[in-house]
């Protein structure tokens, strides 16, 4: 899924929350698999989106712990480290798109609705060029769900208070990441050497 078309001065989290994609995740309208245990004898956990600190914590959207919650807390640092590793994959996708399409190697010198079309076209071309030979099923949006392209809209800031359930989901993932079954051998070394910030 791709959603394009918002002012750069707005928060990424606010843009996401107001997007069609964000609204569909929030109202459980997407075909996300049901909760599943990560390991044998563990509680089922939801599939989640990985995000940075600009996004709101949701049951389906994991964000890092704040700096204040990292002080003398290796478990939280490990969670942030593991989340950061997952987010790098997402960030690499933008690098691949930029490398494949030269139009992104400099600022786009076009009107906003043309910039939206360029981004969407390159995403479609990328997916077409990388798709499997198996037939894929497309879901077309209703015409009423598509922006009219008349410009960009300011977005109101959103409430950032996470639900108790969202906090519990993040805690459950953290517990798994520090457990013998879920840890990776180098995670403790990574957080103690302080080579990278994980928030």
JOHU-V760242 format. One record per backbone hydrogen bond with DSSP energy under -1.0 kcal/mol. CO is the residue of the C=O (numbers start at 1). NH is the residue of the N-H. E is the energy in kcal/mol with one decimal. If there is no record, write none. Layout:
co={CO/CO}
nh={NH/NH}
e={E/E}
This chain:
co={7/11/12/13/14/16/19/20/21/22/23/24/25/30/36/39/45/49/52/60/61/62/66/67/70/73/74/75/76/77/78/79/80/81/82/83/84/87/88/89/91/92/93/94/95/96/97/101/102/111/112/113/114/115/116/117/118/119/120/121/122/123/124/125/126/127/142/143/163/164/165/166/167/168/169/170/171/172/173/174/179/184/186/187/188/189}
nh={10/15/16/17/18/19/23/24/25/26/27/29/28/32/45/42/36/62/55/49/58/51/69/70/73/77/78/79/80/81/82/83/84/85/86/87/88/91/92/93/95/96/97/98/99/100/101/104/105/115/116/117/118/119/120/121/122/123/124/125/126/127/128/129/130/131/145/146/167/168/169/170/171/172/173/174/175/176/177/178/183/187/190/191/192/193}
e={-1.3/-2.6/-2.7/-2.4/-1.8/-1.0/-2.3/-2.3/-2.3/-2.5/-1.8/-2.8/-1.5/-2.2/-2.0/-1.4/-2.4/-2.8/-1.8/-2.7/-2.3/-2.0/-1.1/-1.8/-2.0/-1.8/-2.7/-2.3/-2.4/-2.4/-2.7/-2.6/-2.5/-2.0/-1.7/-2.4/-1.6/-2.4/-2.3/-1.1/-1.4/-2.4/-2.1/-2.4/-2.3/-2.1/-2.1/-1.9/-2.2/-2.2/-2.2/-1.5/-2.3/-2.4/-2.6/-2.6/-2.4/-2.1/-2.4/-2.7/-2.5/-2.4/-2.5/-2.7/-1.5/-1.2/-2.4/-1.1/-1.9/-2.2/-2.0/-2.1/-2.4/-2.2/-2.2/-2.4/-2.6/-1.9/-2.4/-1.5/-2.0/-1.7/-2.3/-1.9/-1.9/-2.0}
